């Protein structure tokens, strides 16, 4: 494996990811007209995708890793659908595809690629197109901070290159995640790894309860 020259402080990165994700979900549910919530929320997904790469390289059992994500996704799906009034799969299923994508690139199992394109697209996974580009950017540029930053910025510039739209304007701010990825941090944050798994359904359920009470 190439030397990883990016930030490996995954506890810190995941903490930023779940905070910005929560802000995004609060905005989507309670303050849909305040765009700042959605802008801040765009930081989360690239951080999750990047963290999955480190998780892939560090895991001792890929199948169990995938199974944990699937269980959390399954637990979260009904409250997720009720909260966002959507029938699309929640983000955990996208992260499963992300993990398999890293495996595909690392082991050169190219026969898997069509499934990583067709299944997420047909089932309308969240970020079904974006993850297809982010994963190889992180994987192949993991030893080159500058190249990773340039490619990631160019990729997100594509969303506003054909004229400014609300979606393109908001999604572009995903580049705010770059400093968290390239700047090495040494914060000694000790967090049980299972907290990151169970926080997702927990915060979805809490927001759903609040939504039904107001």
Backbone bond lengths (Angstrom), bond angles and torsions (degrees), N, CA, C in turn:
res aa  C-N    CA-C-N  psi(-1)  N-CA   C-N-CA  omega(-1)  CA-C   N-CA-C  phi
1 X - - - 1.464 - - 1.515 109.95 -
2 X 1.338 116.22 139.81 1.453 120.38 174.68 1.522 109.64 -61.20
3 X 1.329 114.58 150.17 1.462 118.39 176.86 1.513 109.86 -64.45
4 X 1.311 116.87 132.87 1.454 122.17 179.05 1.516 108.66 -86.24
5 X 1.338 117.14 111.71 1.458 121.86 -176.98 1.526 112.63 -103.82
6 X 1.309 115.62 9.94 1.454 120.34 178.76 1.522 109.33 -96.50
7 X 1.323 116.63 -177.43 1.466 121.40 -177.72 1.534 110.22 -70.18
8 X 1.302 116.54 126.16 1.467 120.42 179.87 1.529 112.41 -108.37
9 X 1.322 116.78 10.03 1.463 121.46 179.37 1.534 108.37 -80.79
10 X 1.324 115.73 75.55 1.461 120.18 -170.45 1.527 113.58 -67.66
11 X 1.323 117.68 -29.99 1.463 118.67 177.60 1.520 110.68 -61.49
12 X 1.320 116.54 -43.69 1.463 120.93 177.90 1.528 110.66 -65.39
13 X 1.322 116.32 -45.44 1.466 120.61 -178.90 1.526 110.94 -61.92
14 X 1.332 116.82 -45.28 1.464 120.70 179.70 1.526 111.22 -65.27
15 X 1.334 116.71 -35.77 1.456 120.28 178.24 1.524 110.76 -63.20
16 X 1.323 117.02 -44.45 1.469 120.89 176.03 1.526 109.70 -62.47
17 X 1.322 116.17 -39.96 1.467 120.51 -178.54 1.525 111.83 -62.69
18 X 1.339 117.58 -45.65 1.468 118.71 -177.14 1.532 111.35 -73.40
19 X 1.331 117.17 -29.55 1.463 119.68 176.70 1.525 109.97 -67.38
20 X 1.334 116.81 -48.20 1.472 120.01 -178.77 1.527 110.91 -69.09
21 X 1.343 117.51 -33.54 1.461 120.64 175.58 1.524 110.61 -63.31
22 X 1.314 116.43 -43.10 1.462 120.65 -179.90 1.520 111.05 -63.74
23 X 1.319 116.48 -42.13 1.473 120.68 176.91 1.520 110.02 -60.68
24 X 1.320 116.37 -42.33 1.464 121.13 178.72 1.521 111.24 -61.19
25 X 1.325 117.24 -44.72 1.459 121.07 -178.57 1.529 111.53 -68.82
26 X 1.315 117.40 -36.84 1.471 120.55 175.67 1.524 109.53 -61.61
27 X 1.321 115.62 -43.81 1.455 119.41 178.40 1.519 112.92 -64.33
28 X 1.345 115.71 -43.25 1.470 119.75 -178.11 1.521 111.77 -63.39
29 X 1.333 117.13 -36.78 1.464 121.23 -174.69 1.528 112.26 -88.05
30 X 1.328 116.84 -44.23 1.460 120.10 -170.29 1.534 114.23 -107.33
31 X 1.326 117.34 -26.25 1.468 119.81 -176.46 1.535 110.77 -134.25
32 X 1.325 117.05 59.50 1.465 120.17 -174.43 1.526 114.42 -62.77
33 X 1.322 117.44 -19.35 1.462 119.84 -178.79 1.526 113.43 -92.12
34 X 1.329 116.67 -3.99 1.464 120.08 178.58 1.530 107.83 -99.01
35 X 1.308 115.62 102.94 1.464 121.00 -170.76 1.523 113.08 -69.65
36 X 1.329 117.14 -22.19 1.459 120.67 -178.00 1.532 111.41 -59.19
37 X 1.327 117.38 -36.97 1.468 120.67 178.44 1.534 110.54 -60.16
38 X 1.335 115.73 -42.45 1.461 120.44 -178.01 1.521 111.65 -72.12
39 X 1.322 116.54 -34.47 1.461 120.47 177.60 1.528 110.20 -63.55
40 X 1.336 116.18 -48.55 1.458 120.48 178.31 1.531 110.13 -60.85
41 X 1.311 116.08 -38.19 1.462 120.70 -178.21 1.510 114.39 -65.39
42 X 1.332 117.38 -22.12 1.461 119.65 -179.34 1.524 112.92 -69.72
43 X 1.318 116.27 -13.59 1.470 119.91 177.84 1.525 110.72 -68.14
44 X 1.318 116.88 -29.94 1.461 121.53 -168.38 1.527 114.23 -65.14
45 X 1.324 117.81 -50.61 1.471 119.26 -170.26 1.529 113.33 -60.87
46 X 1.344 119.85 -47.61 1.468 117.85 177.49 1.528 112.57 -58.76
47 X 1.322 117.27 -35.03 1.463 119.89 178.90 1.523 111.07 -66.95
48 X 1.322 116.66 -39.57 1.468 119.68 176.66 1.529 111.02 -64.38
49 X 1.333 116.03 -43.55 1.471 120.09 -179.45 1.522 110.49 -63.40
50 X 1.328 116.22 -41.94 1.462 119.95 178.42 1.535 111.09 -65.11
51 X 1.326 116.18 -43.50 1.468 120.62 179.53 1.522 111.22 -61.16
52 X 1.315 116.64 -34.11 1.460 120.29 179.08 1.533 110.94 -64.53
53 X 1.332 117.12 -32.09 1.460 119.24 177.85 1.524 110.45 -65.57
54 X 1.333 116.39 -46.32 1.458 120.06 178.44 1.533 109.65 -63.05
55 X 1.327 115.48 -40.52 1.456 119.74 177.16 1.517 112.06 -61.36
56 X 1.329 115.80 -39.58 1.469 119.91 179.31 1.530 110.71 -61.79
57 X 1.316 116.77 -46.38 1.459 120.60 -177.33 1.528 112.16 -70.00
58 X 1.319 116.91 -23.92 1.466 120.19 -176.50 1.526 114.46 -97.95
59 X 1.322 117.20 -15.26 1.456 118.88 -175.42 1.530 111.66 -71.56
60 X 1.310 114.62 146.52 1.465 120.51 176.31 1.528 111.37 -97.65
61 X 1.338 115.49 -11.88 1.455 118.97 -178.49 1.526 109.07 -148.42
62 X 1.321 115.36 97.27 1.464 121.18 -176.39 1.526 111.70 -63.00
63 X 1.321 117.02 -37.97 1.462 120.69 -178.32 1.533 110.87 -63.45
64 X 1.331 117.19 -41.92 1.466 120.48 178.31 1.527 111.08 -67.28
65 X 1.322 116.25 -36.06 1.471 121.81 176.99 1.533 109.36 -59.68
66 X 1.319 115.39 -49.11 1.467 120.60 179.56 1.523 110.49 -63.66
67 X 1.324 116.89 -41.28 1.459 120.95 -179.53 1.532 111.11 -62.00
68 X 1.340 117.25 -42.15 1.471 120.13 178.15 1.519 110.94 -59.71
69 X 1.326 116.60 -44.43 1.465 120.44 178.92 1.528 110.93 -63.00
70 X 1.336 115.83 -40.19 1.461 119.84 -179.48 1.528 111.01 -64.83
71 X 1.327 116.90 -43.02 1.463 120.51 -179.42 1.528 110.59 -62.38
72 X 1.331 116.71 -45.09 1.471 120.00 178.63 1.522 110.44 -64.89
73 X 1.326 116.99 -39.43 1.463 120.22 177.15 1.515 112.24 -62.38
74 X 1.327 115.98 -42.08 1.466 120.71 179.74 1.524 111.17 -66.10
75 X 1.327 116.53 -42.75 1.467 120.79 178.57 1.525 110.86 -62.51
76 X 1.314 115.69 -36.76 1.472 120.82 -173.82 1.518 113.55 -82.88
77 X 1.334 118.56 -17.21 1.454 119.92 -166.55 1.527 114.20 -62.90
78 X 1.327 117.27 -46.36 1.469 118.47 -178.26 1.531 111.81 -65.09
79 X 1.349 119.28 -51.65 1.472 117.91 176.80 1.527 112.63 -61.34
80 X 1.334 117.08 -34.70 1.464 120.81 177.11 1.527 110.57 -61.20
81 X 1.327 116.31 -47.05 1.466 120.85 -179.42 1.522 111.68 -63.17
82 X 1.328 116.68 -38.61 1.461 121.00 179.13 1.525 111.48 -70.55
83 X 1.330 116.33 -39.56 1.462 120.13 -177.86 1.517 111.61 -66.94
84 X 1.321 116.59 -46.35 1.468 120.27 -175.21 1.523 112.77 -100.06
85 X 1.332 116.00 2.82 1.466 121.02 179.98 1.527 110.27 51.69
86 X 1.321 113.92 53.13 1.461 120.81 -175.05 1.518 109.71 -139.42
87 X 1.328 115.79 147.45 1.462 120.89 176.71 1.525 112.07 -102.83
88 X 1.326 117.54 7.12 1.458 120.91 -178.98 1.527 110.70 -80.13
89 X 1.319 118.12 152.72 1.475 120.86 178.52 1.529 110.96 -63.89
90 X 1.316 116.24 147.06 1.453 120.16 179.21 1.533 111.10 -76.84
91 X 1.318 115.77 175.55 1.462 122.13 -170.63 1.522 113.15 -62.72
92 X 1.317 118.52 -24.30 1.459 120.24 -178.95 1.528 111.88 -60.94
93 X 1.315 116.66 -33.18 1.457 119.79 179.68 1.528 110.75 -72.91
94 X 1.330 116.47 -32.68 1.464 119.42 173.18 1.520 110.18 -65.19
95 X 1.333 116.77 -40.44 1.464 120.35 -179.26 1.528 111.53 -67.40
96 X 1.317 117.35 -29.58 1.472 119.80 172.90 1.531 109.38 -63.38
97 X 1.322 115.89 -44.56 1.469 119.91 177.96 1.523 110.56 -62.95
98 X 1.330 116.88 -38.40 1.465 121.71 177.64 1.525 110.47 -59.90
99 X 1.314 116.48 -47.15 1.461 121.52 -179.05 1.531 111.22 -62.37
100 X 1.325 116.33 -43.87 1.465 120.66 178.62 1.531 110.35 -65.64
101 X 1.314 116.34 -33.91 1.473 121.62 178.40 1.533 110.04 -63.29
102 X 1.336 116.76 -45.14 1.463 119.44 177.26 1.529 110.48 -60.28
103 X 1.314 116.54 -41.62 1.459 120.79 176.98 1.527 110.68 -60.95
104 X 1.318 116.63 -42.44 1.455 122.18 -179.82 1.521 111.56 -60.51
105 X 1.334 116.26 -45.63 1.460 120.37 179.81 1.527 111.48 -68.76
106 X 1.315 115.82 -41.42 1.460 120.38 -175.43 1.522 111.84 -69.64
107 X 1.321 116.78 -39.91 1.465 121.11 -177.35 1.528 112.60 -97.54
108 X 1.350 114.95 -1.26 1.471 121.01 -179.76 1.533 111.80 57.33
109 X 1.311 114.59 42.50 1.463 120.85 177.01 1.530 108.79 -90.85
110 X 1.325 116.66 70.56 1.457 121.43 -170.11 1.518 113.57 -64.51
111 X 1.321 117.82 -21.00 1.468 120.76 -180.00 1.526 111.73 -64.51
112 X 1.344 116.93 -18.34 1.461 120.44 -179.40 1.533 111.63 -78.37
113 X 1.331 116.82 -24.61 1.469 121.13 -172.50 1.530 114.44 -53.45
114 X 1.340 119.80 -44.97 1.478 118.19 179.96 1.529 113.01 -57.15
115 X 1.319 116.47 -35.05 1.465 120.20 179.02 1.528 110.94 -68.31
116 X 1.327 116.36 -34.69 1.467 121.07 -179.34 1.522 111.90 -73.06
117 X 1.321 116.10 -17.30 1.465 120.95 176.72 1.524 110.61 -94.00
118 X 1.323 115.94 -50.65 1.469 121.53 -171.47 1.527 112.49 -72.15
119 X 1.335 117.65 -48.94 1.464 120.33 -174.98 1.530 112.41 -62.63
120 X 1.348 119.24 -51.54 1.476 118.69 178.17 1.530 112.60 -60.79
121 X 1.340 117.13 -36.64 1.462 119.95 -179.61 1.530 111.16 -67.95
122 X 1.316 116.45 -45.55 1.472 120.44 -177.80 1.528 112.02 -68.18
123 X 1.328 116.84 -35.19 1.464 120.86 -178.70 1.529 112.58 -91.54
124 X 1.329 116.03 0.64 1.479 122.06 177.22 1.531 112.14 59.64
125 X 1.337 115.13 50.64 1.454 119.21 174.23 1.522 109.28 -61.87
126 X 1.336 116.29 150.27 1.456 119.72 172.78 1.531 109.19 -63.21
127 X 1.317 116.37 139.20 1.469 122.33 178.30 1.524 111.56 55.38
128 X 1.338 116.36 37.19 1.458 120.46 -174.11 1.524 113.39 -63.11
129 X 1.329 117.59 -26.62 1.467 120.55 177.19 1.515 111.41 -94.77
130 X 1.314 116.63 -39.95 1.466 121.31 -175.47 1.524 111.56 -60.60
131 X 1.322 117.92 -42.25 1.458 119.47 -175.91 1.524 112.09 -64.76
132 X 1.333 116.97 -27.32 1.458 121.12 179.54 1.523 111.79 -63.74
133 X 1.322 116.83 -26.01 1.460 121.36 178.98 1.526 111.88 -96.34
134 X 1.330 116.70 -38.53 1.462 119.40 -177.33 1.523 112.60 -64.49
135 X 1.315 116.99 -42.45 1.466 120.29 -176.85 1.532 111.94 -58.07
136 X 1.340 119.84 -52.10 1.475 117.94 179.02 1.524 113.59 -66.56
137 X 1.338 117.60 -30.40 1.468 119.48 176.11 1.521 109.99 -61.40
138 X 1.331 116.67 -48.28 1.460 119.74 179.64 1.532 111.53 -67.08
139 X 1.317 116.19 -43.05 1.465 120.18 -174.79 1.528 111.58 -65.28
140 X 1.329 116.58 -49.75 1.462 119.56 -174.58 1.534 113.35 -81.94
141 X 1.334 117.11 -16.34 1.467 120.20 -178.95 1.528 111.91 -109.95
142 X 1.301 117.03 19.12 1.463 119.50 -174.35 1.523 113.30 -68.31
143 X 1.331 117.06 -12.93 1.459 119.75 176.65 1.527 111.71 -110.11
144 X 1.328 116.26 10.95 1.463 119.75 -177.26 1.524 109.55 -140.35
145 X 1.319 116.62 95.32 1.468 121.45 -176.54 1.521 112.06 -61.69
146 X 1.325 116.18 -42.78 1.459 120.40 -176.20 1.517 111.23 -64.63
147 X 1.323 116.62 -47.29 1.463 119.97 -179.35 1.520 110.83 -64.16
148 X 1.315 116.77 -41.56 1.461 120.06 178.28 1.528 110.27 -59.77
149 X 1.320 117.35 -44.62 1.464 121.68 -178.30 1.522 111.19 -64.01
150 X 1.326 116.35 -42.01 1.471 120.87 -179.18 1.526 110.61 -65.56
151 X 1.326 116.58 -48.48 1.468 120.13 -178.15 1.521 111.62 -64.16
152 X 1.316 115.72 -39.87 1.457 119.36 -179.93 1.524 110.83 -66.40
153 X 1.330 116.92 -40.94 1.464 120.78 178.55 1.517 111.03 -65.25
154 X 1.332 117.06 -44.32 1.465 120.99 178.50 1.527 111.07 -62.26
155 X 1.325 115.92 -39.61 1.462 119.42 179.17 1.526 110.78 -60.74
156 X 1.325 117.40 -47.07 1.457 119.66 -178.04 1.522 112.71 -75.33
157 X 1.317 117.08 -24.42 1.470 119.65 173.85 1.524 110.74 -63.14
158 X 1.315 115.82 -27.96 1.456 121.03 179.38 1.525 112.43 -57.28
159 X 1.330 116.68 -28.96 1.464 120.17 -176.98 1.521 112.83 -73.46
160 X 1.325 117.19 -18.57 1.467 118.94 178.95 1.533 111.62 -118.42
161 X 1.324 116.59 4.93 1.466 120.04 -175.89 1.522 113.00 -70.92
162 X 1.326 116.55 -25.65 1.468 120.17 -177.86 1.518 112.82 -100.08
163 X 1.324 114.92 26.07 1.468 119.19 -178.60 1.506 110.15 113.30
164 X 1.303 116.37 140.23 1.454 121.26 -175.88 1.525 110.73 -74.00
165 X 1.313 116.52 123.24 1.458 122.68 171.75 1.517 106.96 -122.51
166 X 1.317 116.01 164.32 1.462 118.89 179.44 1.525 109.76 -61.63
167 X 1.330 116.46 -44.21 1.458 120.34 -179.75 1.521 110.94 -62.20
168 X 1.342 116.38 -48.37 1.457 120.34 -179.11 1.510 112.18 -63.37
169 X 1.323 115.98 -39.20 1.460 120.96 179.33 1.518 110.83 -63.39
170 X 1.325 116.90 -44.73 1.461 121.01 -177.48 1.526 111.18 -71.02
171 X 1.322 117.34 -47.05 1.461 120.69 -175.56 1.516 111.47 -64.97
172 X 1.330 117.35 -27.37 1.454 120.65 179.21 1.527 111.42 -59.05
173 X 1.321 117.04 -31.49 1.459 120.62 -176.97 1.526 113.00 -71.15
174 X 1.311 116.19 2.48 1.467 119.74 170.89 1.524 110.76 -60.81
175 X 1.330 117.06 -22.41 1.468 119.96 179.96 1.532 111.26 -65.72
176 X 1.330 117.64 -13.94 1.469 120.07 176.89 1.525 111.56 -66.67
177 X 1.318 116.19 -12.08 1.463 120.02 177.59 1.526 111.91 -78.76
178 X 1.313 117.40 -17.88 1.468 121.62 -173.93 1.533 113.07 -56.95
179 X 1.350 119.33 -48.02 1.474 118.25 -179.78 1.522 113.55 -57.04
180 X 1.334 117.52 -36.15 1.462 120.15 -179.80 1.533 111.53 -67.01
181 X 1.331 116.07 -24.24 1.460 121.62 -177.67 1.524 111.90 -88.06
182 X 1.321 117.34 -39.97 1.468 119.66 -173.03 1.525 113.83 -93.10
183 X 1.338 118.08 -23.11 1.462 120.47 -179.17 1.526 109.04 -90.31
184 X 1.297 116.57 116.89 1.457 120.49 -178.54 1.529 110.39 -71.67
185 X 1.321 115.27 128.60 1.465 121.16 -179.75 1.526 109.48 -116.11
186 X 1.307 114.71 149.87 1.458 120.17 -177.33 1.525 112.10 -122.00
187 X 1.334 115.86 28.12 1.453 119.08 179.29 1.523 109.22 -67.32
188 X 1.302 115.64 125.21 1.464 120.35 -177.60 1.532 109.51 -85.85
189 X 1.336 114.60 73.87 1.460 121.01 -178.30 1.524 108.30 -99.61
190 X 1.325 116.47 111.24 1.455 120.71 -179.98 1.522 109.83 -100.12
191 X 1.312 115.10 109.99 1.460 121.25 -178.05 1.524 108.59 -129.79
192 X 1.303 116.67 131.13 1.453 120.88 176.46 1.526 109.83 -57.63
193 X 1.329 116.58 130.04 1.460 119.84 -174.22 1.524 112.76 -60.24
194 X 1.327 117.10 -27.82 1.459 119.81 -177.99 1.527 112.39 -73.71
195 X 1.341 116.32 -17.63 1.457 119.31 176.64 1.510 110.29 -60.03
196 X 1.325 117.33 -40.97 1.455 121.13 -178.07 1.528 111.55 -66.13
197 X 1.330 116.01 -30.76 1.466 118.87 177.61 1.527 110.70 -73.03
198 X 1.312 116.66 -49.21 1.462 120.01 -172.71 1.524 113.26 -80.39
199 X 1.319 116.96 -16.09 1.465 118.63 177.16 1.524 110.68 -63.26
200 X 1.331 116.72 -36.14 1.472 119.18 -175.71 1.524 112.18 -59.87
201 X 1.328 120.29 -58.29 1.473 117.95 178.63 1.523 112.33 -65.29
202 X 1.332 117.29 -32.37 1.468 120.49 -179.81 1.524 111.14 -60.82
203 X 1.333 117.63 -49.03 1.466 118.86 -176.48 1.531 111.26 -71.63
204 X 1.334 116.32 -30.26 1.470 119.50 176.09 1.528 110.14 -64.50
205 X 1.322 116.81 -44.82 1.463 121.55 -179.47 1.527 111.03 -65.67
206 X 1.333 117.13 -41.84 1.466 120.72 178.33 1.522 111.07 -61.41
207 X 1.321 116.91 -45.99 1.470 120.18 178.97 1.527 111.42 -64.13
208 X 1.335 116.46 -36.35 1.462 120.03 178.44 1.525 110.65 -65.46
209 X 1.325 117.63 -41.50 1.467 121.92 178.11 1.531 110.02 -62.08
210 X 1.333 115.58 -45.93 1.473 119.31 179.87 1.520 110.44 -63.05
211 X 1.316 116.41 -41.29 1.474 121.27 179.73 1.526 110.84 -59.54
212 X 1.325 117.09 -40.16 1.462 121.62 -178.22 1.529 112.72 -77.43
213 X 1.321 116.14 -17.93 1.466 119.41 -179.86 1.517 114.05 -88.35
214 X 1.338 115.94 -23.00 1.476 118.20 -176.66 1.527 111.43 -100.88
